[in-house]
Amino acid sequence: MRTALRMRLVAPSATLGMAAKAADLRRQGKAILDLSAGEPDFNTPDHIKAAAKKAIDDNFTRYTPVPGIHTAREAVTAYYKNTYGVPMPKESVILTSGGKHALYTLFMALLNPGDEVLVPAPYWVSDPDMVRLAGATPVPVPSTPENGFLVTVEDLDRAATPTTRALILNSPSNPTGAHYTAKALDAIMDWAVARDIVIVSDEIYDRLVYEPAKPASMAGCFALHPDHIVVVGGLSKSFAMTGWRVGYALGHPSLIRAMSTLQSQSTSNICSIAQKAAIAALTGPMDCVEEMRQAFKRRRDLALSIIKTWKKAICPTPDGAFYLFPCLSEYYTAAVPDSTALSEAFLGEAGVATVPGVAFGEDRCVRLSYATDDATLEKALTAMGDFLGKL
Ligand SMILES: Cc1ncc(COP(=O)(O)O)c(C=O)c1O
């Protein structure tokens, strides 16, 4: 069947692709240790599941208003008030089918053909493709492991042109775990306002920040710069709710209305039951979230202690999310010349699923997720280290 020309702009998600390859090998009976997953290995906390079960029993099973029911939108604003001290009206919130669909709808509502969008690299796999689908052009802004994979105002300024419409900032980052301080975010905000650039702040890992680093949100910029900031978040990562598909965008009410119009012609509204679960998550006890965060921090440190023994690897200590992005190019050989070949070799020779860095715009690195139990992590990293030692 002949498909639309726009399909040339988009490739299947590399992270989901690697998870599928690992699942195939497992089905064939091979023991695969999975460090490719971009999702918590924890179960959704009980009080959230109970709210969903109650919603079903109460027959809360019909269409809802497009941007979400009032109480769910208010739960998002309450979360930002309680966590970051930022008051927002509920008209500035739309609930979407995951953070990914918030970004997709946002780019469709915000970008015009010809617009350029700065995307600090390494970037999240889906960002450039979604920007292209909206008819705009992604412009990677490189960062390095030596500077902790963070970009500066100077880096951004070098990449910006008069047609730059937006900047996607993902902090903490997938794939690097890099996290911008509040001071660095303020400096980037001032720069963006001066150049009339909209910041799309993807804060989906906002609760997964490890001390001494402190959580930081760009939501605080709304009061002064409502035309230059959109925050995207969701419940997938912090609340172990990937399958529920709950995300949101916080932005200028006129932009949120435009996104609602698009959503009214695409997904209508997010699942009514998931909205009730989201209220329980965002306004309920946070100790379960804290327990998961502590576990991730412990695993990050365990993983780093093993990676430190890989003599030729460069791996900055990330302050957030649940990924490590070691630079392994010093191990490349004629037979294993890039991150795709190395990831495939890790899978075939060491039985470990990872994601090649090239999918995130950095072919020197491989992405490892530590959202798995300690024993798997230790076994997988030891097998990878043994394999690297033989290269
Ligand atoms: C940086 C980033 N943004 C957004 C998302 C979207 O998550 P979801 O659609 O599950 O809410 C992800 C998921 O992997 C992510 O890593």
The ligand as an SDF file (V2000), in Angstrom:
LIG
                    3D

 16 16  0  0  0  0  0  0  0  0999 V2000
   11.7860   12.7410   27.7540 C   0  0  0  0  0  0  0  0  0  0  0  0
   10.4620   12.1050   27.6300 C   0  0  0  0  0  0  0  0  0  0  0  0
    9.4000   12.8790   27.3700 N   0  0  0  0  0  0  0  0  0  0  0  0
    8.1770   12.3670   27.2390 C   0  0  0  0  0  0  0  0  0  0  0  0
    7.9620   11.0010   27.3690 C   0  0  0  0  0  0  0  0  0  0  0  0
    6.5570   10.5010   27.1910 C   0  0  0  0  0  0  0  0  0  0  0  0
    6.0970    9.6710   28.1890 O   0  0  0  0  0  0  0  0  0  0  0  0
    4.5730    9.2300   28.2200 P   0  0  0  0  0  0  0  0  0  0  0  0
    3.9990    9.4090   26.8750 O   0  0  0  0  0  0  0  0  0  0  0  0
    4.5850    7.8120   28.6790 O   0  0  0  0  0  0  0  0  0  0  0  0
    3.9140   10.1310   29.2360 O   0  0  0  0  0  0  0  0  0  0  0  0
    9.0460   10.1490   27.6300 C   0  0  0  0  0  0  0  0  0  0  0  0
    8.8770    8.6900   27.6970 C   0  0  0  0  0  0  0  0  0  0  0  0
    9.7830    7.9130   27.4670 O   0  0  0  0  0  0  0  0  0  0  0  0
   10.3260   10.7210   27.7940 C   0  0  0  0  0  0  0  0  0  0  0  0
   11.3850    9.9670   28.0780 O   0  0  0  0  0  0  0  0  0  0  0  0
  1  2  1  0
  2  3  1  0
  2 15  2  0
  3  4  2  0
  4  5  1  0
  5  6  1  0
  5 12  2  0
  6  7  1  0
  7  8  1  0
  8  9  2  0
  8 10  1  0
  8 11  1  0
 12 13  1  0
 12 15  1  0
 13 14  2  0
 15 16  1  0
M  END
$$$$
